[in-house]
């Protein structure tokens, strides 16, 4: 029995089959998918192929119009290979038509609600993990001559509601110079970070700046 070469486009796959074999069977052997919902009975019309070169026998069905036949369309399930042939598999024959008929599910978008953290903070429902507090401390005089450390602690209690402050020795040593250098206007950054000792660090910066003074920190218990 004569052997024939069948080339499938756009896959660019070529297979050698026996003369008289079914085109749909040749496609299966070549690993080319062609829809054949009716099981090769020629009644669904979904396995339309286009002849590029060569001819096949049969392949005609009432599912194909006269114009389709003149343009080279055949049904793969009914076509028999009689010579070397090159066929093109249209996209509608390679993909199940039900895919095109499915409705696209509308995408759902999440709505992000803007939250008023200041309001939540005032209600006691939110404690920011990082917070900057700007302080303008009164300069010491004859009536108000409390130590600088006490002055800072009292104003932190008043404005930031922070209590039980514990200062490290480097802060105690450098605090007077920092306050006087910037006319007692400083920005305190509260970093409420949970640690093994249960304390949170605070750094001191110049007034209205983000630059901190090294490792000068308070610790809040």
C-alpha positions as CSV (number, residue, x, y, z in Angstrom):
1,X,0.0,0.0,0.0
2,X,1.3,3.4,-1.0
3,X,2.5,5.8,1.7
4,X,1.5,9.5,1.7
5,X,2.8,12.5,3.6
6,X,0.4,14.7,5.5
7,X,1.5,18.1,6.7
8,X,-0.6,20.0,9.3
9,X,-0.4,23.8,9.4
10,X,0.1,26.0,11.4
11,X,1.7,23.2,13.5
12,X,4.3,22.4,10.8
13,X,4.0,18.7,11.6
14,X,4.4,16.1,8.9
15,X,3.4,12.4,9.3
16,X,3.5,9.5,6.9
17,X,0.3,7.4,6.6
18,X,-1.1,4.8,4.3
19,X,-3.2,5.8,1.3
20,X,-6.9,5.7,2.2
21,X,-6.4,6.5,5.9
22,X,-8.8,8.9,7.6
23,X,-7.5,12.5,7.9
24,X,-8.8,12.8,11.4
25,X,-6.9,9.6,12.3
26,X,-3.7,11.0,10.8
27,X,-4.1,14.2,12.8
28,X,-4.5,12.1,16.0
29,X,-1.3,10.2,15.2
30,X,0.5,13.5,14.5
31,X,-0.7,15.0,17.9
32,X,-2.8,17.6,16.2
33,X,-6.1,18.3,17.8
34,X,-9.2,18.6,15.6
35,X,-12.6,18.8,17.0
36,X,-14.9,15.9,16.2
37,X,-17.8,16.1,18.6
38,X,-19.9,13.7,16.6
39,X,-17.4,10.9,16.7
40,X,-16.5,11.1,13.0
41,X,-20.1,10.9,11.7
42,X,-19.8,14.1,9.8
43,X,-22.9,15.7,11.3
44,X,-21.4,18.3,13.7
45,X,-19.3,20.1,11.1
46,X,-16.7,21.1,13.7
47,X,-13.7,19.4,12.0
48,X,-13.4,21.7,9.0
49,X,-10.0,21.8,7.5
50,X,-8.6,23.8,4.5
51,X,-6.7,22.1,1.7
52,X,-3.5,24.1,1.0
53,X,-1.8,21.6,-1.4
54,X,-3.0,18.2,-2.8
55,X,-6.4,16.7,-2.6
56,X,-8.4,14.2,-0.5
57,X,-11.2,12.0,-1.4
58,X,-14.7,12.4,0.1
59,X,-14.8,14.9,3.0
60,X,-18.0,16.5,1.6
61,X,-21.0,17.1,3.8
62,X,-24.2,19.1,3.9
63,X,-22.4,21.1,6.7
64,X,-20.3,22.6,4.0
65,X,-21.7,25.1,1.5
66,X,-20.8,25.1,-2.2
67,X,-18.7,28.2,-1.5
68,X,-16.8,26.3,1.3
69,X,-16.0,23.4,-1.1
70,X,-14.8,25.8,-3.8
71,X,-12.5,27.5,-1.3
72,X,-11.0,24.1,-0.3
73,X,-12.8,23.3,2.9
74,X,-13.5,19.7,3.8
75,X,-14.5,17.7,6.9
76,X,-11.5,15.9,8.4
77,X,-13.5,13.0,9.8
78,X,-14.9,12.1,6.3
79,X,-11.7,12.8,4.3
80,X,-9.5,10.0,3.0
81,X,-5.9,10.5,2.1
82,X,-5.1,9.7,-1.5
83,X,-1.8,11.6,-2.1
84,X,0.7,13.9,-0.3
85,X,-1.3,16.7,1.1
86,X,-0.9,19.9,3.2
87,X,-3.8,21.0,5.2
88,X,-4.5,24.0,7.5
89,X,-6.4,23.5,10.7
90,X,-8.5,26.7,11.3
91,X,-8.6,28.0,14.9
92,X,-12.3,27.2,15.2
93,X,-11.6,23.6,14.5
94,X,-8.7,23.4,16.9
95,X,-10.6,24.9,19.8
96,X,-13.9,23.8,21.1
97,X,-16.5,26.3,20.1
98,X,-18.0,26.2,23.6
99,X,-15.0,28.1,24.7
100,X,-16.1,31.1,22.5
101,X,-19.7,30.8,23.8
102,X,-18.8,31.1,27.5
103,X,-19.5,34.4,29.1
104,X,-16.6,36.2,30.6
105,X,-16.9,36.4,34.3
106,X,-16.7,40.1,35.3
107,X,-13.7,41.0,37.3
108,X,-14.3,42.0,40.9
109,X,-12.3,44.8,42.2
110,X,-11.6,45.4,45.9
111,X,-12.5,48.7,47.4
112,X,-10.0,50.1,49.7
113,X,-11.6,52.2,52.4
114,X,-9.6,55.1,53.7
115,X,-9.4,55.0,57.4
116,X,-9.0,58.0,59.7
117,X,-6.2,56.8,62.0
118,X,-6.1,60.0,64.0
119,X,-9.8,59.5,64.9
120,X,-9.1,55.8,65.8
121,X,-6.1,56.9,67.9
122,X,-8.3,59.4,69.8
123,X,-10.8,56.7,70.5
124,X,-8.1,54.4,71.8
125,X,-8.7,51.9,69.0
126,X,-5.3,52.3,67.2
127,X,-1.8,52.6,68.6
128,X,0.7,53.4,65.8
129,X,3.8,51.3,65.9
130,X,5.9,54.4,64.8
131,X,4.9,57.9,65.7
132,X,6.7,61.3,65.7
133,X,5.9,63.8,68.4
134,X,7.0,67.4,68.1
135,X,7.7,69.1,71.4
136,X,8.4,72.7,72.2
137,X,9.6,72.6,75.8
138,X,9.7,75.7,77.9
139,X,13.2,77.0,78.7
140,X,14.2,76.7,82.3
141,X,13.9,79.8,84.5
142,X,13.7,80.7,88.2
143,X,10.1,79.4,88.5
144,X,10.6,76.3,86.2
145,X,14.0,74.9,86.9
146,X,13.3,71.1,86.8
147,X,16.0,68.9,85.3
148,X,16.0,68.5,81.5
149,X,15.1,64.8,81.8
150,X,12.1,65.4,84.0
151,X,11.0,68.2,81.7
152,X,11.1,65.9,78.6
153,X,9.3,63.1,80.5
154,X,6.5,65.4,81.7
155,X,5.8,66.7,78.3
156,X,5.8,63.2,76.8
157,X,3.3,62.2,79.4
158,X,1.2,65.2,78.5
159,X,1.3,65.1,74.7
160,X,1.9,61.5,73.9
161,X,0.3,59.8,76.9
162,X,3.5,57.9,77.5
163,X,4.4,56.8,81.1
164,X,7.0,55.1,83.0
165,X,9.9,56.3,80.9
166,X,13.3,54.8,81.5
167,X,16.3,56.7,80.2
168,X,19.6,55.2,79.2
169,X,22.8,56.9,80.4
170,X,23.9,58.1,77.0
171,X,20.6,60.0,76.6
172,X,20.9,61.6,80.1
173,X,24.4,62.8,79.2
174,X,23.6,64.3,75.8
175,X,20.1,65.5,76.3
176,X,21.0,69.0,77.8
177,X,23.2,69.8,74.8
178,X,20.6,68.6,72.3
179,X,17.8,70.7,73.9
180,X,19.9,73.9,74.1
181,X,21.3,73.5,70.6
182,X,17.8,73.6,69.2
183,X,16.2,76.0,71.6
184,X,14.3,73.2,73.4
185,X,12.4,72.3,70.2
186,X,12.8,68.6,69.4
187,X,11.0,65.8,67.5
188,X,10.7,62.6,69.5
189,X,10.1,59.4,67.5
190,X,8.2,56.7,69.3
191,X,9.0,53.2,68.0
192,X,6.7,50.8,69.8
193,X,8.5,47.6,68.9
194,X,7.7,44.5,71.0
195,X,10.9,43.0,72.2
196,X,11.9,40.3,74.7
197,X,12.2,42.8,77.5
198,X,8.8,44.3,76.6
199,X,10.2,47.8,76.0
200,X,9.9,50.3,73.2
201,X,12.6,52.6,71.9
202,X,12.4,56.4,71.4
203,X,14.8,58.5,69.5
204,X,15.2,62.2,69.6
205,X,15.8,64.4,66.5
206,X,16.1,68.1,65.8
207,X,13.0,70.1,65.5
208,X,10.9,69.2,62.4
209,X,13.6,66.9,60.9
210,X,14.0,63.2,60.6
211,X,17.6,63.0,61.5
212,X,18.1,61.2,64.8
213,X,21.0,61.6,67.1
214,X,22.8,58.3,66.8
215,X,21.8,55.8,69.5
216,X,20.3,58.4,71.9
217,X,17.2,56.5,73.0
218,X,14.6,56.4,75.7
219,X,13.0,53.1,76.7
220,X,9.4,52.9,77.7
221,X,8.3,50.1,79.9
